[in-house]
Amino acid sequence: MSRDLKREEIVARGGAAFRAYQTSNDNFDQAIADHLGMNRTDMRCVDLIDQAGGMTAGELAKAAGLTTGAVTAVVDRLERAGMAARVPDASDRRRVRIEVTPKLWELTGPLMTPFLEESQMILDDYTTEELARFSDFLERVIDVQAKHTERIRRSPGPAPGGPPKLQ
C-alpha cells in the first residue's frame, strides 16, 4: 500500500508540475511576444511555421486552429515584421509556402539563447535513457491532447442554461 501511495503522490506532484510548466511556458511566450510587440497568435504561428520547416496557409490554419482568413492576416503581419515570407513551393508552382526568415532568430535569439543555455545544463543532469523516457512521455501526452483538442472542437457548445460562451 505504501508503494501505491508514493506513486499517487508522485503522479499528483507530476500533474501539478506539468500544469505549472504550461503556465510558465505561457508566461515566457507572452514576455517574448510583448518584448517584440507581437500578439500571441502571431507568435504561436511563427513558431508552428519554424517547427514544420515551412507550410502552406491551409496547413498553418489547421495547425493553429484558425480560419484561413485569420491566417492570411497573421502571415501579412509576419511578413511586414520580416519574420516570415511567402515563397513558391518547389514541387508545385501553384502552391505558396510560408517560411521563417533569418530575421526571426535575429530578433528572438538574444531572448532565447540564455534560456536555452541554462536549460541545457538541466538536460546534462539526466541520463540518455531518462531523457528518452521523458521524450516518450511528452510525445504520448501531445498525442492524447491533440485527440481531445479535436474532440472539443467538434463538440457543440454549452447546452441552453449551461455556462455562457466567453466572447
C-alpha positions, 0 to 999 in steps of 0.5 A: 500500500505504501508503494501505491501511495508514493506513486499517487503522490508522485503522479499528483506532484507530476500533474501539478508540475506539468500544469505549472510548466504550461503556465510558465511556458505561457508566461515566457511566450507572452514576455517574448511576444510583448518584448517584440510587440507581437500578439500571441497568435502571431507568435504561436504561428511563427513558431508552428511555421519554424517547427514544420520547416515551412507550410502552406496557409491551409496547413498553418490554419489547421495547425493553429486552429484558425480560419484561413482568413485569420491566417492570411492576416497573421502571415501579412503581419509576419511578413511586414515584421520580416519574420516570415515570407511567402515563397513558391513551393518547389514541387508545385508552382501553384502552391505558396509556402510560408517560411521563417526568415533569418530575421526571426532568430535575429530578433528572438535569439538574444531572448532565447539563447540564455534560456536555452543555455541554462536549460541545457545544463538541466538536460546534462543532469539526466541520463540518455535513457531518462531523457528518452523516457521523458521524450516518450512521455511528452510525445504520448501526452501531445498525442492524447491532447491533440485527440481531445483538442479535436474532440472539443472542437467538434463538440457543440457548445454549452447546452441552453442554461449551461455556462455562457460562451466567453466572447 
